[in-house]
């Protein structure tokens, strides 16, 4: 499970998917509770009902947790983006999302946030960046959930070709893996690793990277991180490496040894 990193496109990902499903189910590395809650609550989106931990305490300034119907997040009034967004995907939720015929596409500012701390539509207009979902619209199983996914509290400035190609392939891969294995906990977010970061309209901070971590209960965990630029340099990393690079531990209850494992996930160049 932990040595080979494959580089594949969207077609090849399905081949690797079958391999990954076999490998993940063969290894039990974590003691996190595996039974999904019957009713969606804010904590139910987090593995073991435990929110990610901000290891870099500088990230904690002006943060506000927000709960939506299908995901939960921690928003930063400094970056005017989420710091992370958490989902609990199941085979049933993926089936419902695939059955939803239309997508809302009505991006909107989050009215639960103070105006001074939130992104606005005008910030993105003419910026050259896509409004990139952290919890994807494609994961949403009904119209209300889908509308909520277009809140700018769930959005970061994302390189357009990355958002529409490799990142979309990754989102699809995670849904396929969930269908194969039954459930996944997913935490997605931006990273602000460069010294000279751009702000859209002088307000919304553009991340240097975007990342996605997944945990399959009782079986394994790992993450992807990719540069948020036209080069789109992909890396598959352990949870420990992701935490060191982003300042966020997406799965605090994961066994420490499991956090060091590098999974054989595909990349989406």
N, C-alpha and C positions, 0 to 999 in steps of 0.2 A: 504493500500500500504506500510505502513512504520513500521510494527512491526515484522513480521515473517521472519526468515532467514531459508531457506530450504537447506538441504545437499542432493544433488542428483548426479547421474552419468549422462552419456550422454543420456541414455534412459529416465530417469526421467525428464531431463531438458525440454523435449517437453511438458510434462504435466504442469510443472510450467510455461512454455512459454505461454500457453493459458490463465492461470490465470493472468500472468503479463500483457498480452495484454489488458485484461479487466480492470485491476486495473489502468494501466497507462492512458488509454483513458478516465477514469472516473474523472481524476483530472487535472486541469489546474493550473500550478504553476509558469509560467515564461512568460516574455514578449518578448523573443527573436524572431526575424523575422522567420516565418515559411516557406516562399516561397523559394524553392531551386533555385539557379542561373541557367540560361539556359546554360551558358558556364562555363567550369571549369577554375577557376583562383586560384592563390595561396590562397587568402583570403577566397575563397568559401569553403574551407575545414574546416573553423572555424565557430562555432556558432556565429551568428550576425556579421560575418566577423571580429571577434575580436580574436587575438592570445591569448593563455594562458599567464598568468602573473607569473613571477618568484617572489614569495614572499620572498624566501631565496635568497638574492642578491649575495651570494657567488657562486651560481650556474651560474651566468652570465659571469664569467671569460672565455675568449676565446670561446665564442659562435658564431655560424654562422647559420642564417636561410637558409634552402634549400627548393626549390619548385620542386616537381616531378609532373608527369601527374595525378596521382591518390591520392597523399597525400603530406603533407607538414610537415617539422620538424624543430626543433632547435637542432643543433649538438654542442657538447662540445668537445673542443680540450683538456680539462683536463681529462675527462673520456674516450675520443675517442669512444663515443657512442652518440646516440640521447639522449636528455633530455626528449623530448616528440615528438610524431608523431600524426598528426591529419588527420582524414578522414571524409568525408561526404558520408555515404552509403544511397542508395535509393533502392526501390524495383527493379527498372530496373537494377541498377548496380549489385545487388546480382544475379539477373537472368543471366546477362552476365557472371559473374564470374563462376557460376555453369555450364554454357555452354562451358567454355574453357576446352578443353580436356586434354591438357598437361601443365606442369609447367616447368619453365625455369631451375631452380636449379643451375644457374651459379653465385655463389657468387663472388663479385668483389669489390675492393676498390673504394671509391668515388673520382674520379679524379678532382672534383671541390674543394676538400679540400686540404690544405697543407699536405705534407707527414708526417710532424712532429705531426699533429693533428688528423690524421685519423687512423682507424683500418686497418690492413693488413691481408691477408689470413694466413700468417705465424704466426700471433699472436694467432690464434685459433687452429692451427694445433697441435694435440696431447695434447690439454689442458684439455680434459675431459668434456668440456662444449659444448652444442649445439650452433650454430649460430641462435639465436632466433629472428624471425621477430617481429617488433612492429606493422607495418602495414602488415597484413598477405598476403602471396601469394594467399591464398584462397579468398581474397577480390578483386583480380585483374581480370578485364574483357577482357583484350586483351594481346597479347604477349609482347608489348612494356611496358605496365604498369607492367606486371609480371616480366620482366627483371629488371626494375628499383627497384622493391621490394627486390631484392637480393643485392642491394648496401649495403655495410657494414655500411653506414651511417644510415641505417634502422634496424641495428642488435645490439643485446646485448648478452653477454655470459649468457646462460640460462641453468639451470639444465635440463639434457636430458629427464628423465622421465616426468618432469613437462611440458616441451615444447611439447612432443609428445602425452601427454594424457590430463590432466586437462586443460592446457592452450589451446590446440587445441579444446577441447570441448567448452570452453568459446568463442573462435572465431566463432565456428559454431552456438552457441546460439545467439550471436549478429546478425549474418546474418539472422537466423530464426526470431528474433524479428523485424528486419528491414523489412523483407517480410510481417510480420503480421501488422506492424504499418505504413509502407510507407517510413520512413526515420529515420536515426539516425546520430547524430554527435558523433564521437568516438575519444578520445584522449588516447594514450597508452604510457607508459614510464617505465623506471627503477627508483628505489629508492636506495639511498646509505645511509642506516640508521645505519649500524654497524661502530664501531670505527676501527676495523682491517679488512680492505677489501683487497682482493687479486687482483693483476694485472696480466693479461695474458701476458706472455713474457715481464714482467716489463712495460707494456704499457696500455693495455685495462682494465679499472676498472670493476670488477665483481660486479653487484648490489646485495644488500641484499634482495631486493624484486622487483617484477614487478607488474604493476597496469594497469587497464583499466577503463576509465570513459566513460559513455554514457549519452547523452541528447536526449530525444525525444521532438521535438519542441512543445511548448505549453502544455506539459503533465507531464514531470518528468525527474529526473536525479539521478544518483547514480554511485557507483564505486565498483570494486573489487581490493583487494591487496593481494598478496600471497608471502610467503617467497620463495626465489630462492634457494631452497635446497631440498634434498630428502624427508624431512618432509612435504613440500608444505602445510603450514598452511594458509588456505583461510579465508578471512574476507570480508564481505559486509559492506561498509561504506558510510557515507554521503560525499558529495563534500567538505563540511567544514572540516571533519576529514581527508580526503585524502590530502587536501591542507596543513593542519597542519603537517602531517606526511611526506610529500614529498617536501614541499616548493614550490609547483606549483599549481596554481589555473587553472584548465582546462577550466572553463567556467566563465570568469570574469563578464559577463553581467547577469548571473543567479540571480534571486531575492534572497536576503540574507536569507529569511525564507526557501526558497526551498533548499538552500545549506545545511540546517541542517537535512533534511529528510533522513532517512535510508530506502532504498527501500527493498521490499521483493524479492530480487534476489536469485537465487539458487547459491550454491557453487559447486565446481567440484573436490571433494576429490577423 
